[in-house]
Amino acid sequence: MALQLPRLPKADTAELDALSSRIHEVVFVNAGHKDAGSDRAKSDAKHVAHAALSKASAFVTRDGPILNAR
């Protein structure tokens, strides 16, 4: 089923890095989340940034820090 879903287009690496760093700062660092700086937090921020740069109409997650920062 997952293979049937559309894929996001490739994003510009510089834009993706800049936006994911900003999202990580806002969602994890500024919020004082205990996992700030972890590989998972950075990966989560990168996924949100990629979706935003691709103008995705939705982002499905159950990750608490991301939901709290909405």
N, C-alpha and C positions, 0 to 999 in steps of 0.2 A: 504494500500500500504506500509506504513512504517513497518508493521510487517513482510513483505516479505524481507526486507533488511537484510543482514548478520549482526551479532553483533560482536563487538570487543571482543577478549578474555580478561579474567581478567588479570590485570597487577599487578606486585609485588608492594605492598603498599609503601615500602620504596623508590623504584625507581620512582614510580609515584609522590610521594610527593617531592622528590628532583628535578626531572625534571620540575614539574609544578611550583615550587618556582623559579627556574632559568628562566623559560619562563615568569612568572609574572614580575620578576625583569627587564628583557630585554624589554618586550613589553609594560609594563605599567609604572613601576617606573622610569627606566632610560630615557624613552621617555617623562616623565613629564605629563602623561595623568591624567586628573582630577579625573578619577575613580579608580586610583591606590589604592589598598588596599580594594576595595569594594568586597562584596560577588560575584558579577557578574564577575568582573575582575579575581578573583581567580578561579571561576568556568570555565571561558573561557580558562584560562591557563591550568587547569586540563584536559579539553577536548582535547586541542592540544597535551598535553603530552601523554595522553592515546592513541591518534591516532599515535603519533610518536613511542611509545614503541611497539605498535601493528604492526608497519610497514605498516600502511594504505597507499594505493596508492593515496588517495585524502582526502582533508578536505574542506568541503563546508561551507563558512561563508560569511556574509556581514558586519562583525564587523570591523569597521574602524581601530582601533589600531592593530588588528591582521594582516589585509591586509597591513597596512603601514610598519609593521615590517618584512614582508616577505623578 
